[in-house]
Amino acid sequence: MFNQRSISYRGGRWATAIGLSVVLSFAQQAHAQEGTPDYLHATQRWLDEAVSNIRPTESVPLRMQVVLGELDRRLQLAPCARVEPYIPVGTQLWGKTRLGLRCLEGVSRWNVFLPITIRAFGTAWVLKSHVLPGTVLTEDDAIEAEVDWAEERTPVMANQSQWVGQVASRTLPAGQALRAGMTRAAQVFQSGSQVRVVAQGAGFQITSAGQAMSAGVVGQSARVKLDNGRVLTGVVVDSRTVRLDI
């Protein structure tokens, strides 16, 4: 039997470490009965409250949903007066995961794991069509649509600036929500290209010409040979600029 309930909230911090931040205090009288045991109803309420504290990095509204799975039907749990839910070490309340349940007051102490699914529905950028590796993404390649952010562990790229101008790092199917790791920075110049070298320091800036000694990718390091023959390493700013921090 599955129980589910949705909670809506607006953003703040994301849930990468939520498993460590939820308060693990819970006490509930639990009695075996026909249908769903009382402690599972209480566990549902406890989880609903826990996921309401989840906040994404981006200020995007998410609609949270908690779905309880089933305990192994072969389990024969002894009656328990107090069942405590807890988050197993290393577990996150995100996507398909599990929750621990342990009997604290009963004839027989038991400890079981309940499968659960945490869903987080919100707006994301979704590809309109199939994209091949090496394709430079433009604004026209994706549209906004509601997806389950928690369907995968890697974070959603919620802002266009995170993927526009980037290169697809692998084949991406139509309907795929853009997530971290699916794109990489584009190469903006090749080894041998003429570039502008900008040396910056405290209160000064010097500009000179140079020749790229390696390919240039925005945000990454590249080697540049100056007119005087010196070879220095700087950070690629754009298609014709390398910055040297002094």
C-alpha positions as CSV (number, residue, x, y, z in Angstrom):
1,M,0.0,0.0,0.0
2,F,1.3,3.5,-0.9
3,N,0.5,6.7,0.9
4,Q,1.4,10.0,-0.6
5,R,1.0,13.7,0.2
6,S,2.3,16.8,-1.5
7,I,3.9,19.9,0.0
8,S,4.8,23.1,-1.8
9,Y,7.4,25.7,-0.8
10,R,9.9,28.2,-2.2
11,G,13.6,27.9,-2.5
12,G,16.7,28.5,-0.3
13,R,19.4,25.9,0.1
14,W,19.3,22.6,-1.8
15,A,18.9,19.1,-0.3
16,T,22.4,17.6,-0.8
17,A,22.9,17.3,2.9
18,I,19.4,17.2,4.1
19,G,19.9,13.7,5.6
20,L,22.2,15.2,8.2
21,S,20.1,18.2,9.0
22,V,16.7,16.7,9.8
23,V,15.8,16.5,13.5
24,L,15.5,12.8,14.4
25,S,13.0,13.2,17.2
26,F,9.8,11.1,17.0
27,A,7.6,9.2,19.4
28,Q,4.3,7.6,18.5
29,Q,2.2,4.9,19.9
30,A,2.0,2.1,17.3
31,H,-0.3,-0.8,17.3
32,A,-0.6,-3.5,14.6
33,Q,-4.0,-3.3,12.9
34,E,-5.8,-4.3,9.7
35,G,-4.5,-2.1,6.8
36,T,-1.7,0.3,7.4
37,P,-0.1,0.2,10.9
38,D,-0.4,3.4,12.9
39,Y,3.4,3.9,12.9
40,L,3.3,4.2,9.1
41,H,0.7,6.9,9.2
42,A,2.9,8.7,11.8
43,T,6.0,8.1,9.6
44,Q,4.3,9.7,6.6
45,R,3.6,12.8,8.7
46,W,7.2,12.9,10.0
47,L,8.6,12.6,6.5
48,D,6.2,15.3,5.1
49,E,7.5,17.7,7.8
50,A,11.1,16.7,7.1
51,V,11.0,17.3,3.3
52,S,9.3,20.7,3.9
53,N,12.7,21.8,5.2
54,I,14.5,20.9,1.9
55,R,15.6,23.9,0.0
56,P,17.2,24.0,-3.5
57,T,20.3,26.1,-4.3
58,E,18.4,28.0,-6.9
59,S,15.4,30.1,-5.8
60,V,13.0,27.9,-7.7
61,P,9.6,26.8,-6.2
62,L,9.5,23.0,-5.8
63,R,6.4,20.9,-5.1
64,M,7.5,18.1,-2.7
65,Q,5.9,14.7,-2.7
66,V,6.6,11.8,-0.3
67,V,5.7,8.2,-1.3
68,L,6.0,5.4,1.2
69,G,6.8,2.0,-0.2
70,E,6.1,-1.4,1.5
71,L,8.0,-3.4,4.1
72,D,8.9,-6.9,3.1
73,R,5.6,-8.9,3.4
74,R,7.5,-11.8,4.9
75,L,8.4,-9.7,8.0
76,Q,6.6,-10.6,11.2
77,L,7.1,-7.6,13.4
78,A,6.2,-7.9,17.1
79,P,3.8,-5.3,18.5
80,C,5.7,-2.1,19.6
81,A,4.6,0.8,21.8
82,R,7.1,3.2,20.4
83,V,8.5,3.2,16.8
84,E,11.2,5.7,15.9
85,P,12.0,6.6,12.3
86,Y,15.6,7.6,11.5
87,I,17.7,8.5,8.5
88,P,20.5,5.9,7.9
89,V,24.0,7.2,7.8
90,G,24.9,8.4,4.3
91,T,21.2,8.5,3.2
92,Q,19.6,11.6,1.6
93,L,15.9,12.4,1.5
94,W,16.0,12.8,-2.3
95,G,14.8,10.4,-5.0
96,K,14.6,6.7,-4.3
97,T,16.0,6.1,-0.9
98,R,15.1,4.4,2.4
99,L,14.1,5.3,6.0
100,G,15.0,3.3,9.1
101,L,12.3,2.2,11.6
102,R,13.2,0.8,14.9
103,C,11.2,-0.4,17.9
104,L,12.2,1.3,21.1
105,E,9.5,-0.2,23.4
106,G,8.3,-3.7,22.7
107,V,8.6,-7.3,23.7
108,S,11.1,-7.7,20.8
109,R,13.3,-4.8,19.6
110,W,13.4,-4.7,15.8
111,N,15.0,-2.5,13.1
112,V,13.8,-2.4,9.5
113,F,14.2,-0.3,6.4
114,L,11.3,1.2,4.6
115,P,11.7,2.1,0.9
116,I,10.6,5.6,0.1
117,T,10.6,8.0,-2.8
118,I,11.1,11.7,-2.4
119,R,10.0,13.7,-5.5
120,A,10.6,17.4,-6.1
121,F,8.7,18.9,-9.0
122,G,9.8,22.2,-10.4
123,T,10.6,24.1,-13.5
124,A,13.8,23.1,-15.5
125,W,15.2,23.5,-19.0
126,V,14.2,20.5,-21.2
127,L,15.7,19.8,-24.6
128,K,13.4,20.2,-27.5
129,S,15.1,17.6,-29.7
130,H,18.0,15.1,-29.8
131,V,21.4,16.6,-29.3
132,L,24.7,15.1,-30.5
133,P,28.0,15.3,-28.6
134,G,30.0,18.4,-29.3
135,T,26.9,20.5,-30.2
136,V,27.0,24.1,-28.9
137,L,23.7,24.7,-27.1
138,T,21.7,27.9,-27.8
139,E,18.6,29.4,-26.2
140,D,16.5,27.7,-28.9
141,D,17.5,24.2,-27.9
142,A,15.5,24.0,-24.7
143,I,12.2,25.0,-23.2
144,E,11.0,25.4,-19.6
145,A,8.9,22.5,-18.3
146,E,8.1,20.9,-14.9
147,V,10.3,17.9,-14.1
148,D,11.2,15.9,-11.0
149,W,14.4,17.4,-9.8
150,A,15.0,14.4,-7.5
151,E,14.7,11.8,-10.4
152,E,18.5,12.0,-10.7
153,R,21.2,12.8,-8.2
154,T,23.0,15.4,-10.3
155,P,21.6,19.0,-9.8
156,V,19.4,20.6,-12.4
157,M,20.9,23.6,-14.3
158,A,18.0,26.0,-13.6
159,N,19.6,29.1,-15.2
160,Q,20.1,29.5,-18.9
161,S,23.6,31.0,-18.2
162,Q,24.7,27.6,-16.9
163,W,24.3,25.9,-20.3
164,V,23.8,28.4,-23.1
165,G,27.1,28.4,-25.1
166,Q,28.2,25.2,-23.5
167,V,28.9,22.0,-25.5
168,A,27.0,18.7,-25.1
169,S,29.4,16.3,-23.5
170,R,27.4,13.3,-24.7
171,T,24.3,12.3,-26.6
172,L,21.3,14.0,-25.0
173,P,17.8,12.8,-25.9
174,A,14.8,15.0,-26.5
175,G,12.9,15.7,-23.3
176,Q,16.0,15.4,-21.2
177,A,16.2,18.0,-18.4
178,L,19.6,19.7,-18.5
179,R,21.7,18.7,-15.4
180,A,25.3,19.3,-14.2
181,G,27.8,17.1,-16.1
182,M,25.8,17.0,-19.4
183,T,27.7,20.0,-20.9
184,R,31.2,21.4,-20.9
185,A,32.8,24.7,-21.8
186,A,33.3,25.3,-25.5
187,Q,36.8,25.6,-27.0
188,V,37.1,29.2,-28.2
189,F,40.5,29.2,-29.9
190,Q,43.1,26.7,-31.1
191,S,46.8,26.4,-30.4
192,G,48.7,28.9,-32.6
193,S,45.9,31.5,-32.5
194,Q,46.8,35.2,-31.9
195,V,45.3,36.3,-28.6
196,R,45.3,39.4,-26.3
197,V,47.1,38.9,-23.0
198,V,45.9,41.0,-20.1
199,A,48.1,41.1,-17.0
200,Q,46.3,42.4,-13.9
201,G,47.6,43.3,-10.6
202,A,46.8,45.6,-7.6
203,G,45.8,48.9,-9.3
204,F,47.2,48.2,-12.8
205,Q,46.4,46.4,-16.0
206,I,48.8,45.7,-18.9
207,T,47.7,44.5,-22.4
208,S,50.0,42.8,-24.9
209,A,49.8,40.4,-27.9
210,G,50.6,36.8,-27.7
211,Q,50.3,33.4,-29.4
212,A,48.3,30.5,-27.9
213,M,50.5,27.5,-27.2
214,S,47.5,25.3,-26.3
215,A,43.8,25.2,-27.1
216,G,41.6,27.7,-25.2
217,V,38.5,26.8,-23.2
218,V,36.6,29.6,-21.3
219,G,37.4,29.4,-17.6
220,Q,40.3,27.0,-18.0
221,S,44.1,27.5,-18.2
222,A,46.0,28.1,-21.4
223,R,49.7,28.6,-22.2
224,V,50.6,31.8,-24.1
225,K,53.9,32.9,-25.7
226,L,54.5,36.6,-25.5
227,D,56.4,38.7,-28.1
228,N,59.5,38.6,-26.0
229,G,59.5,34.8,-26.1
230,R,58.3,34.1,-22.6
231,V,55.7,31.4,-22.1
232,L,53.1,32.1,-19.4
233,T,49.9,30.4,-18.2
234,G,46.7,32.3,-17.8
235,V,42.9,31.8,-17.7
236,V,40.9,32.0,-20.9
237,V,38.3,34.8,-20.7
238,D,36.8,34.7,-24.2
239,S,37.6,33.9,-27.8
240,R,40.6,36.3,-27.9
241,T,41.6,37.1,-24.3
242,V,43.8,35.3,-21.8
243,R,44.1,36.9,-18.3
244,L,47.3,36.7,-16.2
245,D,46.9,37.4,-12.5
246,I,50.0,38.9,-11.0
